[in-house]
Amino acid sequence: MLETVTKGTRQAYMRATMLGGYAELLEGSGFSAGDMLAQAGIPVRALSDPDMLISWHAMGRLMELTAARLAKPHLGLEWVFAVPEPFLNFGPLGLLAVFSGTLDEWCTLSRNYWQFHTNAYSVNLFESDSGQDLILRFTFDDLIPPSRHQMEYTIGGVCQFMRTLTRMDDDEFVCIRFQHLAPDDLAMHEKAFRCPVEFGCSDNELVYRRQAGLHPIEHRTDALSALLDRYVAARRATIPDFNGSTRAIVEAAIPSLIGTGCCTLGHVARLLAIGPKTLQRQLARDGTNFVEVLDRVRDRMARRFLAESDAPVARIAGLLGYGRTPPFTSAFRRWTGVSPREYRKTMRPGGELD
């Protein structure tokens, strides 16, 4: 079995949802989250706009800067524990758990979406030589190596997800492997992983027992029961004329599902715990329908991604749920009268995301 997500070849970007918990991490430190982001080269608006694309390089600078200012040598792992709401920093990858029956299903859905979540690294899931274990490997382009904090934050978050929503036992985690060298103090690693951790390895990877993939996702846990409410709350500021109506709630929910393959009337209705026909009637009372709301969200997000990032047009098409670039280009011409590339040249002459 081999499951691969291909990494990008242009400017490395990621979703700003990864900043979830950053403000809480700085509480009581005397440092401003906004000031720290500005120094790292990340727009301060990213704190309140989890769906915007930000520079992977700048995220690395932010983590290095924060670790130094706060004297937190294990910043990545401390950040994992600082996120106030479970999986809010996972973005769409976390929300996909609602539609997954098992850990294997979540891995499959996430694999299909990960290439749009970030183009900074590839994610591979494959069997060990013995066939008894699965290996989740994160492969980075040599030109954009991750900082130690970024890598530990990523794998630490995935481990937290597995433990919280599948009740995996500690002995089902075989080991964690990092390419970077071991820090002087490993107490935080022992707390976060509770399994052997190896350093100076050829790859960054998480190894776990194959049978763990069959664990069911615990949909009734507090971590998932109000997940949509938290996602909507985090996106209210980005929705024009948000008024709490069904139309506004659906418009806030769509960015969390768009591009995942689960952005449909039925999936959104399931998140709202109502039937599809009921959702259709409620949207009709608001003078719209699901297709119109989705089109409006795609229009708004496309303009922002093109104007604010260097993400390839094909990746933006995928982020917005288009299987191929031509349908996205046609839709964009309908919205704006110009092609995506023409729009980007007008909005960002000579500019790049970094």
VEXDREN-2710 file (C-alpha; in Angstrom, 1 decimal):
% VEXDREN-2710
k/r/px/py/pz
1/MET/0.0/0.0/0.0
2/LEU/1.4/3.4/-1.0
3/GLU/-0.5/6.7/-0.5
4/THR/1.2/9.8/-1.6
5/VAL/0.6/13.5/-1.7
6/THR/2.9/15.4/-4.0
7/LYS/4.7/18.5/-2.7
8/GLY/4.6/21.8/-4.5
9/THR/7.4/23.3/-6.5
10/ARG/6.8/27.0/-6.0
11/GLN/6.6/29.3/-3.0
12/ALA/5.7/27.2/0.0
13/TYR/2.4/28.1/1.7
14/MET/0.1/26.8/4.4
15/ARG/-3.3/27.6/5.8
16/ALA/-3.3/30.2/8.6
17/THR/-5.5/27.8/10.7
18/MET/-2.2/26.4/12.0
19/LEU/-1.9/29.6/14.1
20/GLY/-4.7/28.3/16.3
21/GLY/-3.6/28.6/20.0
22/TYR/-0.8/31.1/19.3
23/ALA/-2.3/33.9/21.2
24/GLU/-3.0/31.6/24.1
25/LEU/0.6/30.5/24.0
26/LEU/1.8/34.1/24.5
27/GLU/-0.6/34.9/27.4
28/GLY/1.2/36.4/30.3
29/SER/4.5/36.6/28.4
30/GLY/4.4/40.3/27.9
31/PHE/4.6/39.8/24.1
32/SER/1.9/40.7/21.6
33/ALA/0.8/38.0/19.1
34/GLY/0.3/40.7/16.5
35/ASP/3.7/42.2/16.9
36/MET/5.4/38.8/16.8
37/LEU/3.6/37.9/13.5
38/ALA/4.5/41.3/12.0
39/GLN/8.2/40.7/12.9
40/ALA/8.0/37.3/11.2
41/GLY/6.5/38.7/8.1
42/ILE/3.0/37.3/8.6
43/PRO/-0.1/39.6/8.2
44/VAL/-1.6/40.2/11.6
45/ARG/-5.0/39.4/10.0
46/ALA/-4.0/35.8/9.9
47/LEU/-4.9/35.5/13.6
48/SER/-8.6/36.1/12.7
49/ASP/-8.7/34.7/9.2
50/PRO/-7.8/31.0/9.5
51/ASP/-8.4/30.3/5.8
52/MET/-5.9/32.7/4.3
53/LEU/-2.6/31.3/2.9
54/ILE/0.6/32.3/4.7
55/SER/4.2/31.6/4.0
56/TRP/5.7/28.4/5.3
57/HIS/9.1/30.2/5.6
58/ALA/7.5/33.0/7.6
59/MET/5.8/30.4/9.9
60/GLY/9.2/28.9/10.6
61/ARG/10.6/32.4/11.4
62/LEU/7.7/33.0/13.8
63/MET/8.3/29.8/15.7
64/GLU/12.1/30.4/16.0
65/LEU/11.4/34.0/17.1
66/THR/8.8/32.9/19.7
67/ALA/11.0/30.1/21.0
68/ALA/13.9/32.6/21.6
69/ARG/11.8/35.5/23.1
70/LEU/9.8/33.2/25.4
71/ALA/12.8/31.0/26.2
72/LYS/10.8/27.9/25.2
73/PRO/13.3/25.4/23.7
74/HIS/10.4/23.0/23.0
75/LEU/8.0/25.5/21.5
76/GLY/6.5/23.2/18.9
77/LEU/5.3/20.7/21.5
78/GLU/4.2/23.3/24.0
79/TRP/2.1/24.9/21.3
80/VAL/0.3/21.6/20.8
81/PHE/-0.8/21.6/24.4
82/ALA/-1.7/25.4/24.2
83/VAL/-4.4/25.0/21.6
84/PRO/-7.6/25.8/23.6
85/GLU/-10.1/23.9/21.4
86/PRO/-9.2/20.4/20.2
87/PHE/-8.2/20.3/16.5
88/LEU/-9.1/23.9/15.7
89/ASN/-5.6/24.3/14.3
90/PHE/-6.1/21.2/12.1
91/GLY/-8.4/23.2/9.8
92/PRO/-10.3/21.1/7.3
93/LEU/-8.2/18.1/8.2
94/GLY/-9.7/18.1/11.7
95/LEU/-13.3/18.6/10.4
96/LEU/-12.9/15.6/8.1
97/ALA/-13.0/13.4/11.2
98/VAL/-16.7/14.0/11.4
99/PHE/-17.1/12.1/8.1
100/SER/-14.7/9.3/9.0
101/GLY/-15.6/6.0/10.5
102/THR/-12.1/4.9/11.3
103/LEU/-8.6/6.2/11.5
104/ASP/-7.8/4.7/8.2
105/GLU/-10.7/6.6/6.6
106/TRP/-9.5/9.8/8.1
107/CYS/-6.0/9.2/6.7
108/THR/-7.5/8.6/3.3
109/LEU/-9.6/11.8/3.3
110/SER/-6.8/13.8/4.7
111/ARG/-4.3/12.4/2.2
112/ASN/-6.5/13.6/-0.6
113/TYR/-6.7/17.1/0.8
114/TRP/-3.2/17.6/2.3
115/GLN/-1.7/18.8/-1.0
116/PHE/-4.0/21.8/-0.9
117/HIS/-3.6/22.4/2.9
118/THR/0.1/23.1/2.3
119/ASN/2.6/22.5/-0.6
120/ALA/5.6/22.7/1.8
121/TYR/5.9/18.9/2.2
122/SER/4.7/15.5/1.0
123/VAL/2.8/13.1/3.1
124/ASN/3.3/9.4/2.5
125/LEU/1.5/6.5/4.3
126/PHE/2.9/3.0/3.7
127/GLU/3.5/-0.3/5.3
128/SER/6.7/-1.3/7.1
129/ASP/8.7/-4.1/5.7
130/SER/7.2/-6.5/8.2
131/GLY/3.6/-5.5/7.2
132/GLN/2.8/-5.1/10.9
133/ASP/3.1/-1.3/11.1
134/LEU/2.1/1.8/9.2
135/ILE/4.6/4.7/8.6
136/LEU/3.3/8.2/8.2
137/ARG/6.3/10.1/6.7
138/PHE/6.6/13.8/6.1
139/THR/9.1/14.7/3.3
140/PHE/10.2/18.2/2.8
141/ASP/11.9/19.8/-0.2
142/ASP/15.6/20.3/0.5
143/LEU/15.2/24.0/-0.4
144/ILE/12.7/24.6/2.4
145/PRO/13.7/22.5/5.4
146/PRO/11.4/22.8/8.4
147/SER/12.6/24.1/11.7
148/ARG/12.7/21.6/14.6
149/HIS/9.7/23.4/16.1
150/GLN/7.6/23.1/12.9
151/MET/8.3/19.3/12.7
152/GLU/7.6/18.6/16.3
153/TYR/4.4/20.7/16.2
154/THR/3.2/18.8/13.2
155/ILE/3.8/15.3/14.4
156/GLY/2.8/16.2/18.0
157/GLY/-0.5/17.4/16.7
158/VAL/-1.2/14.3/14.7
159/CYS/-0.4/12.1/17.7
160/GLN/-2.8/14.2/19.9
161/PHE/-5.5/13.7/17.2
162/MET/-5.0/9.9/17.1
163/ARG/-5.1/9.6/20.9
164/THR/-8.1/11.8/21.5
165/LEU/-10.4/10.5/18.8
166/THR/-9.5/6.9/18.5
167/ARG/-8.4/5.9/22.0
168/MET/-5.2/4.5/20.8
169/ASP/-3.1/2.8/23.5
170/ASP/0.4/4.0/24.0
171/ASP/1.8/0.7/22.9
172/GLU/0.2/1.1/19.5
173/PHE/2.6/3.9/18.8
174/VAL/5.8/2.1/17.7
175/CYS/8.1/5.2/17.6
176/ILE/8.6/8.8/16.4
177/ARG/11.6/9.6/14.2
178/PHE/13.0/13.1/13.6
179/GLN/15.8/14.2/11.3
180/HIS/17.0/16.8/13.7
181/LEU/19.4/16.0/16.6
182/ALA/18.2/15.4/20.1
183/PRO/17.7/18.4/22.4
184/ASP/19.4/18.4/25.8
185/ASP/16.1/17.8/27.7
186/LEU/13.6/15.2/26.5
187/ALA/11.0/15.6/29.2
188/MET/8.5/17.4/26.9
189/HIS/9.0/14.7/24.2
190/GLU/8.2/12.0/26.8
191/LYS/5.0/13.8/27.8
192/ALA/3.9/14.4/24.2
193/PHE/4.6/11.1/22.6
194/ARG/4.8/8.5/25.3
195/CYS/6.7/6.1/23.0
196/PRO/10.3/5.8/21.8
197/VAL/11.6/8.9/20.1
198/GLU/14.6/8.7/17.8
199/PHE/16.7/11.6/16.5
200/GLY/19.2/12.1/13.7
201/CYS/17.1/9.8/11.4
202/SER/16.9/9.9/7.6
203/ASP/13.2/10.8/7.7
204/ASN/10.6/12.6/9.9
205/GLU/7.9/10.0/10.6
206/LEU/5.4/8.5/12.9
207/VAL/5.2/4.7/13.1
208/TYR/2.2/2.9/14.6
209/ARG/0.6/-0.5/14.6
210/ARG/-1.4/-1.4/11.5
211/GLN/-4.4/-2.6/13.5
212/ALA/-4.7/0.9/15.0
213/GLY/-6.0/2.1/11.6
214/LEU/-9.2/0.1/12.3
215/HIS/-10.0/2.1/15.5
216/PRO/-13.3/3.9/15.1
217/ILE/-13.4/7.7/15.3
218/GLU/-15.2/8.6/18.6
219/HIS/-17.8/11.0/17.1
220/ARG/-19.5/11.6/20.5
221/THR/-16.5/13.0/22.2
222/ASP/-16.5/16.6/23.3
223/ALA/-13.7/17.2/20.8
224/LEU/-16.1/16.7/17.8
225/SER/-19.5/17.4/19.2
226/ALA/-19.3/21.2/18.8
227/LEU/-16.5/21.3/16.2
228/LEU/-18.6/23.1/13.6
229/ASP/-19.7/25.8/16.1
230/ARG/-16.0/26.5/16.8
231/TYR/-15.2/26.7/13.1
232/VAL/-18.1/29.1/12.4
233/ALA/-17.1/31.3/15.3
234/ALA/-13.5/31.5/14.1
235/ARG/-14.7/32.6/10.6
236/ARG/-17.5/35.1/11.4
237/ALA/-15.2/38.1/11.0
238/THR/-14.4/36.9/7.4
239/ILE/-18.0/36.7/6.3
240/PRO/-19.5/39.9/4.9
241/ASP/-22.8/40.9/6.7
242/PHE/-22.7/37.8/9.0
243/ASN/-26.1/37.9/10.8
244/GLY/-26.5/34.4/12.3
245/SER/-28.9/33.3/9.6
246/THR/-28.7/29.8/8.0
247/ARG/-27.2/31.5/4.9
248/ALA/-24.4/33.1/7.0
249/ILE/-23.7/29.9/9.0
250/VAL/-23.4/27.8/5.8
251/GLU/-21.2/30.5/4.3
252/ALA/-18.9/30.3/7.3
253/ALA/-18.9/26.5/7.3
254/ILE/-18.0/26.1/3.6
255/PRO/-14.4/27.3/3.8
256/SER/-13.7/24.4/6.3
257/LEU/-15.0/21.8/3.9
258/ILE/-14.2/23.2/0.5
259/GLY/-11.7/21.2/-1.5
260/THR/-12.0/18.2/0.8
261/GLY/-14.6/16.3/-1.3
262/CYS/-17.1/16.7/1.5
263/CYS/-18.4/20.2/0.6
264/THR/-21.9/19.2/-0.3
265/LEU/-25.4/20.1/0.8
266/GLY/-25.6/16.7/2.5
267/HIS/-22.4/17.0/4.4
268/VAL/-23.1/20.6/5.6
269/ALA/-26.6/19.4/6.7
270/ARG/-25.0/16.6/8.7
271/LEU/-22.7/19.1/10.4
272/LEU/-25.8/21.2/11.3
273/ALA/-27.6/18.0/12.6
274/ILE/-30.5/18.6/10.2
275/GLY/-31.7/16.9/7.1
276/PRO/-30.7/18.1/3.6
277/LYS/-34.3/19.1/2.7
278/THR/-34.6/21.1/5.9
279/LEU/-31.4/22.9/5.1
280/GLN/-32.7/23.6/1.6
281/ARG/-35.9/25.1/3.0
282/GLN/-34.0/27.3/5.5
283/LEU/-31.7/28.6/2.8
284/ALA/-34.8/29.3/0.6
285/ARG/-36.3/31.4/3.3
286/ASP/-33.0/33.4/3.3
287/GLY/-33.5/33.9/-0.4
288/THR/-30.7/31.6/-1.6
289/ASN/-29.7/28.0/-2.1
290/PHE/-26.6/25.9/-1.4
291/VAL/-25.2/26.3/-5.0
292/GLU/-25.4/30.1/-4.8
293/VAL/-23.7/30.3/-1.4
294/LEU/-20.9/28.0/-2.5
295/ASP/-20.4/30.1/-5.6
296/ARG/-20.2/33.2/-3.5
297/VAL/-17.7/31.7/-1.2
298/ARG/-15.5/30.4/-4.0
299/ASP/-15.6/33.9/-5.6
300/ARG/-14.4/35.6/-2.4
301/MET/-11.8/33.0/-1.6
302/ALA/-10.4/32.9/-5.1
303/ARG/-9.8/36.6/-5.2
304/ARG/-8.1/36.5/-1.8
305/PHE/-5.8/33.6/-2.6
306/LEU/-4.8/35.1/-5.9
307/ALA/-4.2/38.6/-4.5
308/GLU/-2.4/37.5/-1.3
309/SER/-0.4/34.4/-2.2
310/ASP/1.9/32.9/-4.8
311/ALA/0.0/29.6/-4.6
312/PRO/-0.2/28.1/-8.1
313/VAL/-3.5/28.5/-9.9
314/ALA/-4.0/24.7/-10.1
315/ARG/-3.6/24.5/-6.3
316/ILE/-6.1/27.3/-5.8
317/ALA/-8.5/25.4/-8.0
318/GLY/-8.1/22.4/-5.8
319/LEU/-8.5/24.4/-2.7
320/LEU/-11.9/25.6/-4.0
321/GLY/-13.0/22.1/-4.9
322/TYR/-12.5/22.1/-8.7
323/GLY/-11.1/18.8/-10.0
324/ARG/-9.3/20.6/-12.9
325/THR/-8.1/24.1/-13.6
326/PRO/-10.3/24.9/-16.7
327/PRO/-13.6/24.9/-14.8
328/PHE/-12.1/27.2/-12.2
329/THR/-10.8/29.6/-14.9
330/SER/-14.3/29.7/-16.5
331/ALA/-15.9/30.4/-13.2
332/PHE/-13.4/33.1/-12.4
333/ARG/-14.0/34.8/-15.7
334/ARG/-17.7/34.8/-14.9
335/TRP/-17.0/36.4/-11.5
336/THR/-14.5/39.0/-12.6
337/GLY/-14.3/39.2/-16.4
338/VAL/-10.6/38.2/-16.4
339/SER/-8.6/35.0/-16.0
340/PRO/-7.0/34.1/-12.6
341/ARG/-3.5/34.9/-13.9
342/GLU/-4.6/38.3/-15.3
343/TYR/-6.3/39.1/-12.0
344/ARG/-3.1/38.2/-10.1
345/LYS/-0.9/40.3/-12.3
346/THR/-3.2/43.3/-11.6
347/MET/-3.4/42.8/-7.9
348/ARG/0.2/41.7/-7.2
349/PRO/2.5/43.1/-9.9
350/GLY/5.9/41.5/-9.1
351/GLY/4.8/40.5/-5.7
352/GLU/5.4/37.1/-4.1
353/LEU/4.5/35.4/-0.8
354/ASP/7.4/35.1/1.6
END
